[in-house]
């Protein structure tokens, strides 16, 4: 019997197509509509990793895409399970992380359960993904899956949703071969654009480079670092662009953790030209353009999205790494003013490091960031949830390798820190991985501690306790509203971790903090470390001190 005459279930074709794409793990929670697919997975090389909530599965799949450049895959049933993936879809969509979401559905050829649990998931996912489609024929599965992976990985990367109805998954059809995967190269920038950018940079008296979110794509980091080294132009980063160029270089000017008034903005305000590499306006603006500000050159994989705060004067569009190599060829040795802004560097970084070793209790965010940096090696990964501490890590945590500080400055959702760290620990079991979450964000997906223990991960989870939704409480105070509606109680986090089979530690003195983290990493396994945090520094530094700094500049 020929290959095409053999019968194959739709779910078998689907799994074969996933294997063809190199998928080795799928994260999620199946339902009855996925049972054919689950059975096909059981007989495959792909591991089904059961999570305790679909949202965590989506965060893990998105982080896989972020770290590898290849789509992570997550799975849910129809209706309520599928809707639980929606936050993770938005997380990947705004953060440009390639991901495939697979959801089940009732049979489409019959309706024996009427409308029970049926939601139009395809329509729901359309604004949250690059592509959302229902598979209506088992024979089309190989081409649909190949197209989904291609779309997810194309610039700008993001999530793709596929709905596999129960009867399509179980339908037997003549065997259909998988579609071979072939590499797709991104063209380099046009010669005219490179020449124009080179002329503008050579004419600048105080040039500055900015590294945005797209610079952390795994494919581009070498060319970007080479461009900075060869031109000698100082650079700063956005929150999601940290680490693309080694943070230890003497050209690093800081990170724009705030949109304006921070110390790094001394350099931004003094620049007459900013080369914005990989800027994505979905990220909170690292600086706000105005009519009297510096000229801006947009260098990225895709054309600039013109916004009220971002309207570049020139664009270099193409594969970023190779394009920057060509631009450096035009500039190397021809920029006598390249280092004009460097004299500002020492004062900027000294202000950022102020009080980083202060011994008060509860500790300041600066001290917590400082002590973490001491126990995380250059290739170690810190995955942040979302909260007030994110600004402090963005400002104070120096990165030397791309994608070693995983933070979300796009959707900026709470609940992603622990699942993101779990994915990093799975991909890099020999590297130190630390999840950092506030007490509010941690509890949004804390049930995944069981998943981490079951998977035997090496992972340390740090919970910062202030018994409040601290970021919003701070904004509430800054805007002179009454302190209302933001506080809550907490469990004993050390006991909570032990209930899941993890090790739990509560820090009582700042001197024990670093050693406790280090010992947890050395022991291995899953550890939770809780520590109180003093957020009074938010007002002193981020409001009062920066306002005084702004007045002094005026």
N, C-alpha and C positions, 0 to 999 in steps of 0.2 A: 504494500500500500504506500503511495507517495506521501510526502510530508504534508501536502495541501489536503490530501484526502483524510488524514487522521483528524479526529475530533478533539477539540480542546475547549475547556470551559473559559468563559470570559475572564474569570478571576485568575486562571493559570496564565493567560495571555498578559494580563496586567502585571503579575509578579515577574514574568519573564522579561517584560519591558523595563521594569524597575531594576532588575539584575543587570540588564544590558546597559543601564545608565550608571552602574557602579554603586547602587544603593546597598548598604550593608545593615542599616538600622531604620526602623520605623517607630515613631513614638506616638502613643495615644491610648485611647480606650475604645475598643470595638463595641458594637451593638449587634442585634440579631440581623440587621440588614448587611452586616459585613462578614457573616459567618463563612460564606464561600471564599472570600478573600483571606480570612484568617486561616482556613484550611490550606489554601495554596501557599501561604507564607510558611506554614508549619513544615511543608515539604521542600522549602527553598533554602538558600544560603542567607536570607535576610532575617535578622533578629527582630522580633516584635518586643518592644520595650514598653511595658505597661506603666503608665503614670497614674497619679491619683486625681488628676483633673486635666481636662483637655487643654486648658489655657497653658499649663506648664509644658505639655507636649509641643504646642505651637512655639513657645519661647525657645525650647530646646532645638527644634528643627530650624528656626530662624538663626539661632546662634551658630549652628553647624554651617549654614550658608555664609554667615559673616566671617567665620574663621577659616573656612576652606575654599570659598568661592564656588562650591558646588551645592546644589539645593539639598537641604535637609527635608525629610518627609515626615508628616504627621497624619494621623488617622482618627476619625471619629465616626459615630453613627449619624443618623439624620437629626433634624429638629434640635432638641436641647443640647445634644453633644456637639453638633455642628456650630451652633451659635456660640458655644464656649470657646471655639477657635477664633472668633472674630477679633478679639483684642490682639492675639498673636499675629493674625493676618495684617492688621493695621501697623503693628510693631515692625514687621518685616517690610511692609510697603513704604512706610515713611523712612525707615532706616536703610533701605536699599539692600536687603538681605534676600538672596535667592532661596525659595522654599516651595515645596509642593504640599498642598492640603488635599487630602482624600476624604470625602464624606460619603456615607451611604444614603440610600433613599428607598422608599417603598417601591414595589414593582410598578413599572410605567405601562405595562401591557394589561394590567388588571387593577382592580381597586377593592379588594376583599375587606380592607379595614377602613374604607371610606377616607376621610381626611385626618385620621388619627395621627398625631405627631408631625404632620406634614407642614413644613414651612418652605417657602421658596428660597432655598439656600443659595442657589445660583445667583438670583437677583440680589440677595443680601450681600454676597461676597463681591459683586462687581465693583463697587466703589472702593473696596479695600484691597483689591488685587490687580495685577496686570491683565489677567485673563481668568474668567470663571465660566465653566461650561459643563453641561451634563453629557455623559456618554450614552448614546442611544443605540449603539450597535457594537456587539462584541468584536466583530471583524475590524472595526476601526480603532481598537484599543492600541495596537502598536504605534500607529501614526499619531494618535492623540497624545500618548505619553511622551513620545519623542519631541513633539511640538511644544508640550508643556515645559519640558526641561530646557529646551532652547529659549523659549520666551523668558523663563525665570532667570536665566543666566545672561541674557543680552542686556547691554546697558540701556537704561538704568536697571540693575537687577531688582528682583522683588518676588512676591508670592504669586503662585498660580493655583487655582482651585479646580479640582476635578470631582464631579459627583458621579458615583458608580451605583446605579440602581440595582436592587437585589436580583431582579430577573435577568438583567444584562450580565451580571457577575456569574450567574449560574447557567447561562445559555451555552450550549455546546455548538460550536461552529467548526468548519474545516480549518485546520491549522494555518495561522498567518505568521510569517516570519517577523522577527523584530527589525526595526529600522536601524541600520548601522549608525553609530555616533561618529561624527567627523569634526575636527577642530575648525573653529571660526575665528579668524584673526581680525582685530580691529585696525582700520587704517590709521596711519600716522597723520599728523596735522599737515595742512597744505603749506607749501613753501612760502607763499605770499603772507600767510598768517604768521609764520615763524619769523620772516624778515621784518614784518611790521612790529611784532613784539620785541624783537632784538633792538630795533631802532629806539623804541620807547624806553627800554631798560637802559640802554647806553646813554640816553639823554637825561635820565633821572639823576638828581643830586642826592636824594635820600631814599633809595629803594628798600622795599621790605617784602618778604615772601610770607604768605599765609598758607598753612596746610589745613584743608577742610576735610569733611567726612569721607569723600571719595578717595583720598590719598591712602586710606588704610586697606583698599582692595589688595588682596595677596599678590596680584600680578604686577603691581606698580611700584612697590616700595624701593626696589634697587635703583631704578632710574631717577626717582625723586631725591633720594639721598645723594646720588652722584651729582645732580644739578646743583644742590646747595653747596656741596664740597667744591665743585669746579668754579662756581661763580663767586662764592664768598659772601653772598648776600644774607644778612641776618633774617631769621624767620620766627614767626609765632604760630601757634596752632589754635584751631577750634577745639571744643571739648572732644569731638569724635575723631579729630585728626591727630590726637596725641600719639607719639611714638613712631611716626612714619620716618622721621629723621632722628637718630639717636639723641635723647634728651641730654646726654652728657656733653654734646658738642658746645664749643664756645660761641656758636652763632645763635643758640636758642635764647629767645627774648621772653618767653613765657606763654601762657595759655589764656585765651579770652574766655574766662569763666562767666563774665558778665558782658552785656552788650556795650557798655560805656563806663567811663570814669575810673575803671580799675587801673592799676599802675602800668600794665602792659599797654594801655591806651596812650601813655606818654609817647611810645614809639609809633603807634598807629597815627596819632594826631600829627606827629612830626614828619611822617613820610610824605613824599610827593608822588610816589608810585607804589601800589601794592600789587604784587603778582599773586592772585588768588588761585591756588592750585587745588582742584577738587572741591571747590565750594559747592555745597548743596543748600539752597535756601530753605529746605525743609528743616534744617537745623536752626536753632535759635540764633539770631544774627550775632556774629562775633564783633562786628562793628557796623555802624549805621552810616551809609553814604549820604552825602549832602552836596549841594551845588558848589561849595567852596572847599571840598575835601580833596584827597589825592586822586589821581587817575588810577584806574583799576584794569588789569588784564586778567581775563577769565581763562584759566587753563583747565580743561576737563574732558571727560569722555563725550559729553553731550553739550549742546549749546546752552548758554546762560538762560535762566528763567528770570526775566526782568521783573523786579519787585520795587516797591516804594523805597526800600532800603538798599537795593542792589541793582545797579544799572551800569555794567562795565563799559569801558571805552574801546576795548579790543578783545578778541576771542581767539584762543588757540584750541581747536577742537580735534580730538583724536586720541589714540592710545597714549595715555599720559606718560608712562615711563619712557618709551622710545621717542616720543615727541619732545620731552624735556632734554633727552640726550642730544637731539638735533639742535635745540635751542641753545644748550650749553656750548655746542661747537661754535656757534656764532658769537658767543659772549666771553668765553674763557680768555683771560688775560687782557680784556678790553674794558674793565670796569674799575677805574681808579677810585670812584666814589662808593664802591660796593659796601664798605664797612662804615659808612658815615653815621649810622645810628647805633653802632656798637657801644659808644661811651655811655649810653643810657642803660645798658644791660645790668651792670652790677647793682645799681640803685633799685631797679625793678625787682630783681631776684632777692635782694636783701630785704625789701619790704615784704615780699611774699613769705620769706622764711622767718619773719619776726615772731617771737614767742613760741617757736615750734618745739622747744624743749622745756617749756614751763611745767613745773611739777604740781600745779594745783589739782585739787580733787573736788568734784568730778573733772576729768580731763577736758581740755579744749579740743575742738576738731583738728587744729593744727598739730597738737601733740599726738593724736591718734594716727593721723596721716604719716607723721614723721616716724613713729615707731613701727608702723606697718612696712614702710619703705625699707627699714633696717632688716626685716626678716624675709622679705620677698626678693629673690634673686632677679637678675636682669630679665630672664625669660619667664619668670613667674607671672601668673595672671590674677588680677583683681577684677571681679565682676561686681558692679554696683547695681543696687536697686535704685529707686528714685526717692530722693528726700533732700533735706538741707545739706547733708554731708557731701552731696555730689558736687556742689560748688567748691567746697574745700579740697576735695580730691582733684578736681579739674585745675585749680589754682596751684596746689602745693605738691601734688604727686608727680615726680619726675619719671618719665618713661624712656626707655632706651631701645625698645623693640616694639614694632607695630602690633596692635591688637593685644597688648598686655594690660591695658586698662579698658575694660568693657563697660562703657556707660552709654545711656540712651538719651540723646539730646534732640530727638526728633518727636516720637510719640511721648516719650518721657513718662511711661506708665509704671506704676507701682506693681510689685509682684513678679518682676522679671529677673531679679538679681540671683535668686537661688537656682532656678532652672538654667539660666545662662551659665552659671558657674559649674553646674553639673555636667553640661555639655562639654565645657572646656576640660573638665577633669576626665571625661571619657576619651576625648581626642588626644589629650596629653597626660597620660597617667604618671609620667615621670617628672612632671613639673609641679611646682607648688601652685595651688589654685585656692583663692580666698574669695568667698562671697561676702559682700558687705551690705547689710540692710538695716533700715530703721525698724523699730518695733512694729510700726504700722504696716510697712511694706512686707516684712517677713511673714506676718500672720496671714497675708493674702494667699500665699502658696506654701505655707509651712508644712502642709501634709506631705510635700515631696521629700521631706527628710526620710520618710520610710522608703521611698524609691531610691534615694542615694545609698541608704544602708543596704537595701536588697541588692543593688548593683555593685556593692563592695568598692565604692569610690574612695579615693583619697581626697578629702575635701574638708576645709575648715570654713565654718560659717560664723561670721561676726555680726552680732546684733547690737546696735546702738540704741540704748534706752533713754527716752525722754518722756515716755508715757503720753505722747501726743502726736498728732499729725503736724510735725514740727515746721515744715516748709510753709504751710498755709497759716499756721499760728504766727510765724514770724512776719509774713506778709500782712496779716491782720493787725499786728502791732505797729508795723511801719506805716500802715495807712490810717493809724489812729482809731481803729475800731476796738470795741471792748473785747477782752479775752473770753471767748465764748464758743462752745461747741466743738473743741478740737482735742480734748483730753480723754484718756481712757485708762483702764487698768491692764495689767499684764500677768501672764502666768509666770511661774518660776521657770525661766528658760533652760536652766541647767537640768532640772527635773524633766521638763518637756522633751529635751533631746534624749535623755536616758529612756523615756517611755518608748521611743522609736528604735532603741538599740544603739544610739550614738553616744558619744562621750560628751558630757556637759561641764562647763567651767564658768564660774562667775568671778569677774575681776573685782578685787576689793581695794587694790592700791595700784597706782600708775606704774610703779617699779616692777610689778609682776606681769604687766600686760605683754610686753615684747617676749619675755621668756616663756609665757604660757602659749603664745602663738607658735613660737619656735618648737617647743616640746610637742605640741599637737601635730605639727607637720612631720616631725621626726618619727612619731609613733605610727602615723598613718591611720587610715580609716576615716570615719566621719566624726567631726568634732564641732560642737557649738560653743562659742565663747561670747558671753554677754558682758557689756560694760556700759555704765552710765555716761552721758555726754553733757557738757556744759555749753549750751548754745547761746549764752550771753554774748559770746564773741561775734555773733551775727550782726548785732546792732553796733558794737564798738568798731569793728573793722569794716564791714560791708556797707554801713550807713554813715556813722559819724566820721570815721577816719577818711573815707573816700570823699565825703562832702568837703571836709577840711582841705583835702588834697586838691580838689577841683577849684576851691576858692583861691588857694595859693598859686595855682597856675594862671588864674584870670588876671 
